[in-house]
Amino acid sequence: MVASGTFLAGDNPLADPVALFLIQALIIICISRVLAIGLGYLRQPFVIAEVIGGILLGPSVLSRSTAFKTTIFPTESLPRLSLVANIGLIFFLFLVGLELDPTTLVKKARHSAAISITGIALPFAAGVGVSKLIYDNLADQTVPFSSFFVFCGVAMSITAFPVLARILTELKLLASPVGQVTLAAAAVDDGVAWCLLILVVALINNPSDSVRAVYVFLTVLAWGLFLYFGVRPVLIRLVNRNAGSDGISSASMLAIFVVILGSSWFTQAVGVHAIFGGFLAGLICPHHHGFAVKLTEKIEDFVTILLLPLYFAYSGLNTDIGSLSDGTAWAYVLLVIVVACGGKVIGCTIAARIGGFNWRESLAVGFLMNSKGLVELIVLNLGYTAGVINQKIFTIFVCMALVTTFITTPICSLIYPPRFYMKYNRRNGAGGDTQHDQLSTIGGGDIEKGGADAADHKMVGGAAQHMNVMLVLTGMSSVPPLMALTQMFQSSPSSLSIFGLRLIKLTQRASTYLMAANEGETLRADPVINVFRTFGQLNRVGVHTLVNVVPSEDFPENIREASSESSAHLLVLPWQQHPASKDSCLNDRFVKETVDNAPCSIAVIVDRGFGVASTDLMIPGAAVPGQNQHVFVPIFGTADDCEALRFVSNIAAHPGLSVTIFDLRLTVATAAGAPAAAAAIAELDSAGGSHATLKISTDSATTAANNDQFSALLRLLTTTSANITVQDASAQSADAANAISLRAATSFGRKDLVVLSHDAYTTNSDIRRWADEICESSCAIVRKHASRSLSDEHVPGSPKAQ
């Protein structure tokens, strides 16, 4: 028997409220995401797509069709949609409050007070001035003018802090003085605007009793103080109790939800909207131990992907562009846009100019502060729901919010292009919030305090052989191979500084913006940095840690700049090859761009388990991890091969490590032996497998000219380290070469390392195929930089290093 109310029974499934809500949510989310993809090419934030999507669904476009409106958005379904949308808005305002850490807000307010005050006062005054004209001609005369002009003033003075943070990141201004001051001023503006909005809603809900409205306002402020001084300490204790755990305890989550719902109920009950309670709950949440970031990560996707678009769709259903049906209405639209832009841009620009910025920077501050975004839409919906503005005025102000937000990115790109601020970003971490830390020095007894004074440390004692190595930490998976490599570097007698660059992908998620905005908290709380920091302290390894929170497309540029600023001689980039994939690391855009733009020599580590020792191969009682690890280095005589040897020389002293160098240099006398020599590589880990011949194209004249240098370097390596052996495979027969490789293959596994020159890897398809598809060990692909590279001075025991 088929249940009634389904299409299988011949009934309309949308008659069921649950089915109707689900199809509404599906349509809203899909339309907003499709629009976001298109507007992303115009560098517009998601909120623009969500608002436009709501307008398209409303009476301006799709709901003009009676069939569409009665089927998908019937009038009786709107209260249910509004209820869910407002619940989403409560949690979204909680996230907005969570981004505004009160302690950071107070600290930054000192540096941006003039811009904040001017950015509120002048637009508010302009809004009050134009409100009389709008009230007399468009507004409902039953609404008290006092409520109307205060509402207009607040609507004109809003700066959308969440949207502004995303625009600053898109423009790569977040770390610049312009970005920092603007963000601080916008945060203060938002706080003041929400306080004014509470007063506005209190006046609207108490039109005949202004004294009661003041009491309501003071009650909400008192509630905020209670939350801060009474509830916040309890939350801090909960956070500190679970500081050692990776996530958030269920008790902490329960406490947070109780605070959100309780605070929202209170503000709704006293006569203002429930969203203010959610905002206050977020404002008093502690940021200790990365709690704010972890909490945001738990709930932001559900709120921003599912619930928030419902709110903007509901807002769009109240927006009717068709109500602006004459020239007078569009004249009011233009007037509101001009007044809103003029008040913000002029006021903030003058304040920034007085504060010491030049005119170009001051104009950028002014237009950035002019971004309205989703906060403006929330304010307008509050006014519309309360009846202080009608649909026509609501539509006029929605147009203003869209225009002011849409023009921010292109105008700022025009008046303040990257060439004016990238120089600053190069000094302070391009495109994101860059924090520095410094750990112990090799051979030292004391742990050094945190600081960015890497330049003072990188030439210890003025020794010419001092080497700086930059390690790129892209995630927890990159930590084990880099730990193993760092410990091997530690065994080198050379003076060494290790720089660990932690790259965190900046996305549209609010949690990543919290990471970028919270000074020092990301560096202290990031698990990858903490693991590497602990490793450095336990092993007395000199590690300077840096953190960049930037978009993934900016990773290569940030690596280049950090390596240059650290005067690195060698950059180490780990890359994890998926077990089911045989793809080349150089097919990865990130790896290829990093290799091509590296300011120094680079080693790409294709990690297949490097540094993870097999228990059956460990020497009994061995105290050093990585016993019985092998490093294989085939060399052909190129400049990259020479760099690979210098790289290996600095890890060869590690206890339990054996290094085998296959000398495969092609000379006139031994050219005939080249196939046999190359077969040795092909057979390194495939006993009984194919005997494919490998060849590499080399310039014979160049190779011959470098032979003396290679010979001297090989003699030095074998005499200074007992762990290094050189196999002269170039003059042997095929059978002998295969015998060497088969003997080596018996102990050749995932924990071992093959070091290849970039020349050999890129110029010969057979070698590349072997490294990508056949070899089971990790591979290091080394490329020498023309001007900044390792030299013989970095080879332990070299006379030049004395």
C-alpha atoms as one frame of an Amber mdcrd trajectory, in Angstrom:
protein
   0.000   0.000   0.000   1.416   3.405  -1.040   1.333   6.110   1.639  -0.836
   9.115   0.928   0.769  12.466   0.291   3.410  11.040  -2.069   3.748  11.295
  -5.841   3.478   7.475  -6.034  -0.050   7.833  -4.701  -0.804  10.542  -7.240
  -0.701  13.318  -4.605   1.354  16.508  -4.570   4.376  15.782  -2.306   4.854
  19.494  -1.682   1.625  19.510   0.294   3.666  18.024   3.124   5.346  20.880
   5.100   8.563  18.898   5.586   8.851  18.051   1.886   8.122  21.661   0.963
  10.770  22.998   3.324  13.358  20.540   2.015  12.785  21.538  -1.628  12.910
  25.221  -0.643  16.245  24.708   1.113  17.614  22.707  -1.818  16.685  25.383
  -4.375  18.029  28.222  -2.218  21.387  26.548  -1.536  21.937  25.474  -5.153
  21.122  28.904  -6.612  23.350  30.759  -4.130  26.278  28.397  -4.741  25.998
  28.599  -8.522  25.945  32.394  -8.330  28.907  32.337  -5.936  30.988  30.465
  -8.526  30.313  33.094 -11.184  30.775  36.068  -8.871  33.972  34.511  -7.530
  35.657  35.382 -10.830  34.759  39.016 -10.073  36.367  38.628  -6.624  33.076
  39.159  -4.811  32.284  37.643  -1.384  29.676  34.906  -0.964  27.187  37.298
   0.614  26.643  39.045  -2.729  25.630  35.735  -4.320  23.341  34.870  -1.418
  21.574  38.240  -1.532  21.201  38.181  -5.323  19.958  34.592  -5.114  17.301
  35.685  -2.641  16.255  38.562  -4.907  15.983  36.184  -7.882  13.688  33.904
  -5.886  11.554  36.813  -4.701   8.872  38.904  -6.392  11.520  40.710  -8.423
  12.073  37.694 -10.715  10.869  34.120 -10.136   8.085  34.812  -7.670   6.497
  37.134 -10.197   5.204  33.873 -11.595   2.115  32.942  -9.609   2.684  29.247
 -10.307   6.231  29.346  -8.925   5.262  31.335  -5.833   2.207  29.243  -4.911
   4.062  25.976  -5.534   7.513  26.642  -4.040   7.030  29.629  -1.735   3.345
  29.701  -0.744   2.434  32.329   1.821   1.580  29.771   4.504   5.104  28.287
   4.323   6.934  31.561   4.962   6.561  31.516   8.793   8.300  28.120   8.915
  11.056  29.357   6.602  11.396  32.504   8.721  11.686  30.469  11.937  14.511
  28.267  10.635  16.198  31.296   9.020  16.152  33.195  12.312  17.625  30.238
  14.170  20.407  30.223  11.582  20.814  33.968  12.043  21.161  33.580  15.814
  24.026  31.131  15.339  25.576  33.252  12.598  25.556  36.313  14.874  27.169
  34.085  17.483  29.982  33.427  14.985  30.238  37.168  14.248  30.589  37.887
  17.961  33.140  35.108  18.211  35.341  36.918  15.682  35.295  40.076  17.837
  37.485  39.144  20.779  36.781  41.902  23.395  40.370  42.004  24.660  41.754
  42.398  21.145  38.996  44.881  20.364  39.994  47.153  23.259  43.679  46.894
  22.390  43.173  47.739  18.715  40.670  50.501  19.437  43.488  52.763  20.578
  45.160  52.591  17.153  42.006  53.179  15.119  39.878  55.368  17.411  39.778
  58.363  15.052  38.715  56.297  12.048  36.137  54.429  14.129  34.576  57.570
  15.586  34.527  59.432  12.282  33.307  56.311  10.466  30.258  56.230  12.727
  29.555  59.889  13.443  29.664  61.376   9.934  27.615  58.632   8.177  25.140
  58.669  11.077  24.711  62.413  10.713  24.347  62.057   6.933  21.752  59.330
   7.404  19.801  61.462   9.846  19.938  64.344   7.362  18.518  62.370   4.458
  16.000  60.509   6.632  13.656  63.515   6.793  13.323  63.581   3.002  12.705
  59.828   2.814  10.279  59.905   5.746   8.142  62.680   4.283   7.855  61.078
   0.840   8.118  57.311   1.228   7.666  56.207   4.847   4.612  55.192   6.810
   3.655  58.314   8.768   2.415  56.228  11.708   6.019  55.309  12.483   7.579
  57.773  14.968  10.199  59.902  13.202  12.577  59.444  16.137  12.708  55.698
  15.474  12.994  56.245  11.723  15.905  58.698  11.754  17.902  56.643  14.301
  17.358  53.578  12.120  18.523  55.429   8.986  21.597  56.690  10.840  22.554
  53.188  11.949  21.932  51.764   8.445  24.266  54.374   6.944  27.038  53.901
   9.525  27.306  50.093   9.394  30.570  48.464   8.286  30.299  44.708   7.749
  33.221  43.271   9.717  32.888  39.638   8.485  32.677  40.655   4.820  35.490
  43.180   5.215  37.843  40.495   6.550  37.224  38.423   3.422  37.701  41.394
   1.093  40.998  42.299   2.789  42.175  38.739   2.329  41.152  38.733  -1.341
  43.133  41.943  -1.856  46.085  40.572   0.185  45.804  43.576   2.501  45.159
  41.719   5.726  48.765  41.999   6.972  49.358  45.570   5.771  48.927  48.682
   7.959  45.891  49.666   5.881  44.280  46.271   6.436  45.054  46.073  10.146
  43.786  49.584  10.924  40.676  49.148   8.778  39.822  45.808  10.358  40.255
  47.231  13.856  38.110  50.284  13.025  35.415  48.071  11.475  35.353  45.839
  14.558  34.790  48.858  16.813  32.185  50.222  14.393  30.320  46.932  14.461
  30.275  46.856  18.241  28.953  50.414  18.489  26.435  49.830  15.682  24.978
  46.780  17.408  24.576  48.789  20.617  22.778  51.524  18.665  20.652  48.911
  16.963  19.559  47.526  20.319  18.406  51.045  21.180  16.604  51.355  17.831
  14.723  48.069  18.306  13.832  49.087  21.866  12.424  52.393  20.565  10.502
  50.619  17.793   8.948  48.134  20.199   8.075  50.895  22.689   6.957  53.779
  20.457   4.862  55.514  23.094   7.223  55.156  26.060  10.794  56.338  25.478
  11.703  55.782  29.120  10.807  52.107  28.851  12.913  51.880  25.697  15.894
  53.232  27.647  15.236  50.668  30.386  15.205  47.894  27.783  18.489  49.146
  26.356  20.119  49.316  29.800  18.792  45.851  30.653  20.444  44.367  27.571
  23.726  46.123  28.433  23.483  44.770  31.962  22.900  41.300  30.534  26.034
  41.682  28.447  28.042  42.640  31.553  26.626  39.633  33.407  27.678  37.346
  30.584  31.184  38.815  30.537  31.868  38.880  34.279  29.655  35.992  35.392
  29.483  33.445  32.571  32.780  34.006  30.754  34.974  32.923  33.742  33.029
  29.638  33.921  33.619  29.053  30.215  37.313  29.880  30.630  37.616  27.249
  33.364  35.949  24.681  31.113  38.309  25.552  28.273  41.408  25.389  30.492
  40.296  22.032  31.904  40.246  20.532  28.398  43.220  22.476  27.022  45.215
  19.321  26.396  42.635  17.654  24.156  42.594  17.991  20.393  38.910  18.899
  20.137  36.151  20.362  22.278  34.571  18.284  25.024  30.843  17.533  24.999
  30.508  19.429  28.292  31.984  22.548  26.702  29.682  22.269  23.679  26.678
  21.800  25.960  27.657  24.882  27.932  28.048  26.939  24.734  24.645  25.909
  23.366  23.009  26.657  26.712  24.583  30.121  26.737  23.542  30.829  23.121
  19.949  29.743  23.553  19.584  31.259  27.020  21.047  34.593  25.947  18.912
  34.672  22.807  15.758  33.918  24.813  16.569  36.682  27.284  17.065  39.408
  24.676  13.902  38.306  22.858  11.966  38.305  26.131  13.019  41.819  27.191
  11.885  43.353  23.915  14.762  43.223  21.452  15.519  40.569  18.838  16.964
  37.161  19.802  19.927  37.658  17.475  21.421  40.169  19.926  21.605  37.404
  22.511  23.498  35.203  20.070  25.871  38.067  19.300  26.560  38.714  22.997
  27.154  34.988  23.585  29.789  34.955  20.861  31.359  38.135  22.151  32.081
  36.696  25.601  33.354  33.295  24.431  36.998  32.702  25.411  39.702  32.457
  22.746  42.162  30.576  24.943  44.018  27.547  23.530  42.436  27.997  20.104
  38.958  27.332  21.524  37.273  29.930  19.300  38.763  28.402  16.159  37.808
  24.839  17.163  34.280  25.939  18.058  33.872  27.780  14.779  35.071  24.747
  12.831  32.409  22.608  14.517  29.355  24.681  13.633  30.244  27.092  10.821
  29.526  24.819   7.840  26.059  23.902   9.063  25.286  27.565   9.735  26.840
  29.248   6.696  26.092  26.618   4.044  22.600  25.529   5.079  20.947  28.025
   7.437  22.294  31.437   6.446  21.241  31.236   2.754  17.692  30.583   4.009
  17.773  33.939   5.766  18.935  35.809   2.684  16.353  34.010   0.573  13.673
  35.080   3.023  15.073  38.604   2.808  14.938  38.397  -0.995  11.294  37.399
  -0.861  10.663  40.792   0.762  12.675  42.654  -1.897  10.682  43.783  -4.901
  12.718  45.652  -7.494   9.437  46.163  -9.335   8.320  48.558  -6.598  10.952
  50.990  -7.900   8.801  51.669 -10.904   9.541  55.320 -11.645  12.421  57.766
 -11.954  11.730  59.244  -8.534  12.254  55.896  -6.826  15.562  55.341  -8.611
  16.570  58.894  -7.734  16.121  57.935  -4.086  18.264  54.847  -4.689  21.020
  57.046  -6.113  20.636  59.535  -3.250  20.929  56.840  -0.591  24.005  55.331
  -2.291  25.707  58.736  -2.598  24.949  59.680   1.016  26.074  56.280   2.349
  29.306  56.316   0.325  29.989  59.991   0.934  29.624  59.815   4.697  31.828
  56.748   5.106  34.447  57.437   2.443  34.934  61.140   3.220  34.925  60.705
   6.993  37.258  57.697   7.134  39.577  59.043   4.418  40.115  62.333   6.266
  40.621  60.530   9.577  43.154  58.155   8.001  45.001  61.052   6.345  45.254
  62.880   9.666  46.429  59.619  11.217  49.493  59.504   8.959  48.458  57.563
   5.869  49.078  59.032   2.424  46.144  59.940   0.192  46.146  56.653  -1.698
  46.134  54.616   1.499  43.543  56.905   3.072  41.162  56.456   0.133  41.616
  52.695   0.404  40.662  52.858   4.098  37.609  54.952   3.230  36.268  52.595
   0.572  37.030  49.505   2.635  35.065  50.946   5.558  32.199  51.596   3.142
  31.500  47.860   2.713  28.061  47.056   4.121  27.495  43.385   3.330  25.357
  40.990   5.289  25.295  43.030   8.509  23.402  45.748   6.625  20.898  43.154
   5.386  20.334  41.975   8.948  19.732  45.575  10.092  17.307  46.188   7.226
  15.357  43.018   7.939  15.037  44.000  11.581  13.641  47.370  10.538  11.279
  45.805   7.999  10.010  43.164  10.423   9.436  45.804  13.105   7.514  47.976
  10.629   9.836  50.979  10.778  10.419  50.811   6.996   8.115  49.598   4.239
   8.947  47.328   1.296   9.902  50.198  -0.986  12.399  51.716   1.454  13.651
  48.216   2.249  14.356  47.602  -1.446  16.121  50.979  -1.801  18.448  50.193
   1.097  19.092  46.644  -0.171  20.262  48.153  -3.471  22.550  50.464  -1.516
  24.012  47.546   0.476  24.681  45.552  -2.691  26.315  48.455  -4.533  28.541
  49.564  -1.635  29.767  45.999  -1.088  30.167  45.206  -4.802  32.312  48.270
  -5.573  34.711  47.797  -2.664  37.052  45.262  -4.267  37.372  46.805  -7.772
  37.769  50.393  -6.488  40.380  49.397  -3.884  42.247  47.411  -6.546  42.270
  50.517  -8.735  43.312  53.155  -6.199  45.619  50.926  -4.135  47.097  48.270
  -6.450  49.473  45.578  -5.139  52.666  47.375  -6.122  52.042  49.909  -3.347
  51.768  47.414  -0.507  53.536  44.212  -1.600  56.844  45.667  -0.405  55.399
  45.844   3.077  53.937  42.355   2.793  57.331  40.964   1.824  58.715  42.316
   5.077  55.800  41.118   7.189  54.406  37.969   5.582  52.481  38.412   2.351
  48.798  38.008   2.190  48.097  36.865   5.684  48.896  37.095   9.333  52.494
  35.964   9.751  53.779  35.093  13.173  57.297  34.070  14.078  58.754  31.971
  16.819  62.211  30.718  17.605  63.265  27.584  19.402  66.494  26.144  20.671
  69.790  26.310  18.811  71.831  23.282  17.905  74.351  22.533  20.543  73.048
  25.279  22.806  71.945  24.819  26.345  69.103  27.301  26.640  65.839  27.599
  24.836  65.674  31.019  23.214  62.607  33.167  23.593  60.206  33.695  20.694
  60.970  36.375  18.184  61.382  37.130  14.524  65.061  37.965  14.791  66.105
  35.179  12.463  68.568  37.455  10.749  70.577  37.777  13.955  70.684  34.018
  14.358  71.354  32.839  10.855  75.079  33.631  10.867  76.100  32.099  14.166
  79.562  33.214  15.085  80.011  34.616  11.585  80.995  31.159  10.329  81.129
  31.056   6.555  79.831  27.492   6.446  76.581  28.266   8.261  73.597  26.821
   6.399  69.945  27.899   6.509  67.285  25.328   5.609  63.601  26.186   5.078
  61.100  23.371   5.725  57.518  23.745   4.448  54.851  22.394   6.811  51.597
  22.085   4.865  49.861  19.745   7.298  50.331  17.011   9.859  51.191  14.497
   7.108  54.282  16.544   6.254  55.650  16.408   9.807  57.119  12.832   9.995
  59.426  13.089   6.939  60.559  16.574   7.920  61.205  15.439  11.490  63.339
  12.571  10.223  65.220  14.864   7.858  65.735  17.524  10.541  67.147  14.962
  12.954  69.536  13.815  10.253  70.594  17.406   9.625  71.237  17.764  13.350
  73.953  15.127  13.135  75.872  17.297  10.671  78.903  19.069  12.159  77.997
  22.136  10.086  76.464  25.157  11.774  72.793  25.021  10.875  69.527  26.935
  11.257  66.195  25.289  10.476  63.177  27.423   9.525  59.751  25.775   9.653
  57.153  27.589   7.528  53.619  26.524   8.450  51.139  27.243   5.668  47.425
  27.259   6.552  44.916  27.480   3.734  42.688  30.530   3.987  39.189  29.625
   2.802  35.723  31.142   3.019  35.328  29.523   6.421  35.208  31.904   9.361
  37.605  29.682  11.324  40.470  30.425   8.948  39.794  34.153   9.242  39.974
  33.782  13.001  43.371  32.109  12.546  44.536  35.022  10.392  43.140  37.741
  12.640  44.070  36.464  16.131  47.577  37.673  16.839  49.828  34.892  18.066
  46.979  32.509  18.917  47.393  30.540  15.694  51.101  30.096  16.366  50.431
  28.935  19.921  47.506  26.620  19.168  48.293  25.094  15.762  48.909  21.352
  16.311  51.414  21.059  13.463  53.558  23.849  14.887  53.202  22.456  18.408
  54.380  19.010  17.337  57.361  20.462  15.490  58.082  22.832  18.385  58.119
  19.950  20.862  60.328  17.939  18.543  62.804  20.832  18.377  62.893  21.287
  22.130  63.404  17.600  22.854  66.151  17.205  20.262  67.811  20.610  20.772
  67.274  21.426  17.103  67.424  25.087  16.112  63.974  25.626  14.646  62.463
  29.013  13.819  58.740  28.603  13.191  56.683  30.906  10.979  52.956  30.794
  10.258  51.190  32.154   7.170  47.402  31.987   6.766  46.881  32.615   3.052
  44.852  31.323   0.085  46.293  28.140  -1.394  47.068  29.843  -4.701  49.448
  32.142  -2.807  51.429  29.297  -1.202  54.281  29.330  -3.766  54.727  33.106
  -3.488  54.721  32.950   0.324  57.299  30.172   0.292  59.478  32.228  -2.050
  59.260  35.331   0.105  59.809  33.496   3.401  62.841  31.695   1.945  64.282
  34.961   0.690  63.734  36.732   4.005  65.350  33.828   5.861  68.343  33.772
   3.456  67.763  30.047   3.011  70.326  28.006   1.099  68.008  25.023   0.774
  64.218  24.752   0.621  62.658  21.382   1.504  59.128  20.795   0.194  57.336
  17.544   1.162  54.760  16.028  -1.175  52.638  12.994  -0.392  51.953  10.684
  -3.310  48.622   8.880  -2.943  49.198   5.104  -2.731  46.836   4.479  -5.642
  48.342   7.262  -7.763  51.445   7.155  -9.911  51.346  10.834 -10.751  54.460
  12.992 -10.814  54.974  15.604  -8.128  55.763  18.171 -10.830  52.244  17.722
 -12.207  51.006  19.330  -9.012  50.583  23.069  -9.691  51.678  24.006  -6.176
  54.888  21.955  -6.385  55.725  23.085  -9.921  55.272  26.786  -9.146  57.305
  26.442  -5.957  60.158  24.704  -7.779  60.133  27.203 -10.651  60.094  30.264
  -8.366  62.290  29.044  -5.520  64.906  31.681  -4.556  67.379  28.995  -3.496
  68.124  25.345  -4.083  65.144  23.085  -3.465  64.588  19.452  -2.525  61.112
  18.043  -3.175  60.530  15.077  -0.858  58.106  12.590  -2.426  57.115  10.925
   0.841  56.222   7.242   0.860  57.025   6.603   4.515  60.474   8.145   4.885
  61.775   7.962   8.433  59.309   5.284   9.585  61.505   2.333  10.416  60.412
  -1.298  10.080  60.605  -3.122  13.415  62.119  -6.244  11.862  65.041  -4.220
  10.503  65.812  -2.331  13.717  69.083  -3.196  15.422  68.273  -4.724  18.845
  68.681  -2.144  21.571  69.099   0.711  19.099  68.370   4.034  20.768  68.318
   6.143  17.626  65.176   6.090  15.427  65.786   5.246  11.802  68.471   2.570
  12.241  69.309   0.701   9.060  68.011   3.432   6.798  69.573   3.698   3.382
  70.068   6.616   1.036  70.751   5.935  -2.662  72.201   8.688  -4.826  72.670
   8.047  -8.559  74.738  10.833 -10.118  75.229  11.696 -13.783  77.564  14.668
 -13.579  75.178  17.629 -13.784  75.073  20.714 -11.558  71.955  19.335  -9.852
  73.865  16.120  -9.081  76.554  18.151  -7.357  73.881  19.863  -5.266  72.373
  16.473  -4.416  75.757  15.326  -3.097  76.061  18.411  -0.904  72.536  17.771
   0.379  73.397  14.172   1.234  76.687  15.171   2.895  74.750  17.031   5.602
  72.616  14.040   6.604  75.202  11.285   6.147  76.593  11.583   9.691  73.300
  10.402  11.212  73.843   7.185  13.220  72.508   4.071  11.543  72.296   5.714
   8.119  74.132   4.282   5.136  74.603   6.230   1.902  75.349   4.552  -1.404
  76.366   6.780  -4.302  76.117   5.268  -7.774  78.623   7.064  -9.970  76.968
   6.899 -13.373  78.801   9.755 -15.048  79.071   9.279 -18.783  82.502   9.720
 -20.294  83.903   8.896 -23.734  85.746   5.928 -22.309  82.747   4.478 -20.504
  79.836   5.620 -22.664  79.248   2.027 -23.736  78.766   1.122 -20.129  75.991
   3.654 -19.682  73.138   1.213 -20.308  74.559  -1.142 -17.753  74.983   1.663
 -15.247  71.485   2.927 -15.834  70.094  -0.567 -15.376  71.395  -0.434 -11.830
  68.904   2.319 -11.064  66.032   0.458 -12.680  66.736  -2.603 -10.544  67.221
  -0.869  -7.186  63.998  -2.143  -5.665  62.662  -4.682  -8.159  64.658  -7.859
  -7.820  63.819 -10.135 -10.676  61.924  -7.372 -12.436  62.433  -5.650 -15.762
  65.947  -4.858 -16.935  64.844  -1.691 -18.729  67.687   0.472 -20.008  67.733
   4.052 -18.803  69.548   6.876 -20.552  70.073  10.519 -19.736  71.047  13.253
 -22.152  74.087  15.146 -20.871  76.478  17.573 -22.414  79.694  15.590 -22.693
  81.874  18.693 -22.672  80.185  20.066 -19.578  80.338  16.694 -17.867  84.011
  16.371 -18.602  84.669  19.863 -17.275  82.906  18.975 -14.012  84.635  15.620
 -13.572  87.463  17.016 -11.479  85.019  18.792  -9.168  82.910  15.657  -8.796
  85.901  13.452  -8.178  87.188  15.788  -5.488  83.769  15.968  -3.858  83.326
  12.183  -3.911  86.782  11.692  -2.336  85.897  14.209   0.346  82.603  12.481
   1.142  84.130   9.035   1.459  87.039  10.234   3.615  84.995  12.363   6.024
  82.085   9.967   6.575  82.250   6.250   7.196  78.565   5.985   6.256  79.168
   6.846   2.591  80.250   4.401  -0.078  80.662   5.097  -3.785  79.858   2.459
  -6.383  81.499   3.117  -9.732  78.782   1.612 -11.902  79.758   3.365 -15.128
  82.606   1.013 -16.038  80.935  -2.273 -15.083  79.204  -4.848 -17.185  75.451
  -5.230 -17.230  75.595  -8.409 -15.141  77.814  -6.772 -12.527  75.617  -3.671
 -12.376  72.521  -5.809 -11.931  74.213  -7.803  -9.175  74.995  -4.562  -7.315
  71.441  -3.333  -7.618  69.936  -6.692  -6.561  72.102  -6.795  -3.454  71.033
  -3.240  -2.620  67.387  -4.097  -3.197  67.319  -6.577  -0.330  67.190  -3.720
   2.199  65.469  -1.108   0.059  62.035  -0.104   1.421  59.596   2.670   2.163
  61.637   4.041   5.041  64.612   4.676   2.759  65.414   7.568   0.461  66.454
   7.913  -3.161  68.063  11.253  -4.028  67.697  12.231  -7.690  68.867  15.335
  -9.500  66.161  17.522 -10.996  67.953  17.288 -14.362  67.796  13.490 -14.378
  64.165  13.445 -13.256  62.893  15.954 -15.801  64.978  15.160 -18.887  64.546
  11.395 -18.984  61.096   9.837 -19.072  62.370   6.407 -17.993  63.965   7.721
 -14.836  60.852   9.733 -14.100  58.603   6.722 -14.646  60.795   4.587 -12.405
  60.747   7.219  -9.619  56.976   7.756  -9.878  55.651   4.268 -10.589  58.178
   1.575  -9.640  60.258   2.869  -6.767  58.730   2.116  -3.342  61.086   4.364
  -1.415  60.702   8.057  -0.809  62.476  10.276  -3.328  64.219  13.603  -2.939
  64.405  15.583  -6.180  67.124  18.208  -5.811  67.472  21.301  -7.975  70.385
  23.735  -7.760  69.647  27.450  -7.807  71.825  29.621  -9.994  72.739  32.163
  -7.306  71.594  30.917  -3.887  72.576  27.322  -3.268  74.668  24.977  -1.201
  78.382  25.142  -1.822  81.453  23.153  -0.887  81.634  25.328   2.232  78.489
  23.531   3.438  80.065  20.090   3.030  81.313  18.834   6.415  85.065  18.399
   6.421  85.637  20.542   3.349  88.812  22.677   3.502  86.670  25.622   2.371
  84.512  25.201   5.477  87.405  25.663   7.854
